[in-house]
């Protein structure tokens, strides 16, 4: 057997539709992708077999009046196929459907996002698509197992049945920062994605003040999110000093988990601290 270009397939179909139909072939109603099958035809002498379907066009010289064996791997793209045998005196036709094979061979797994803050409900989405060995999407229902292994927390598991070849689920991000393994599995096939989980916004922000000559030394306690994870260095902490009608603001990046700055020591000044939308404590400086 040999394949001819797809453009010729449309031309061959058009020619066949113009021929008088003199009989029907005996063909299976459906087969699995790649499966062997046979065609029963009538008549005598020689003819030409054509099979046309999604992305495939098969042409083969055959002997009429018997069984034509189609070997394994001939039709592998899922879809509807037209079959006909043309000879000098007649044309016989039929059709069959090629269905995806029922054994999974490949799993496409998409996990989003690849990086997110900790302690978010249903914030991680996993989508899985199941394919056979020929790359056809398997539309028959199948059980897909999802497991998200979070650092410092029990693994989350879900089992979801595919619909039209796809299954999806949602998972919580861990209370602890780190890399989580997100695994989708169907049968003995699995696919793994890594999801980075980073600290959330600062949750507790507290500073202390002490004299430093003619200035005030301001230092925060270690800055953490609401789950206790250390906020990464480089995060900006803003110190604001209000005195009479004047206001001074200094932005300081965290270093080793804390922020430290010196500001003028005005008696009666009010000093506040914040990081993003999170406010810390206020201090009223009195010497």
Secondary structure, DSSP 8 states (H G I E B T S, - for coil): -EE--HHHHHHHHHHHHHS---EE-EE-SEEETT--EEEE--SSSEEEEEEEETTEEEEEEEESSSEEEE-TTS--S-EEEEEEEE-SS-EEEEEEEEE--SS--EEEEEEE-SEEESS-TT-EEEEEEEE-TTS-B--S--EEEEEEE-TTS--EEEEEE-BTTEEEEEE---SS-EEEEEEEEETTEEEEEEEEEE--SEEE--EEEEEETTEEEEEE---EETTS-B--TT-EEEEEEEETTEEEEEEEE-BTTB-EEEEE--TT-EEEEEETTEEEEEEE---
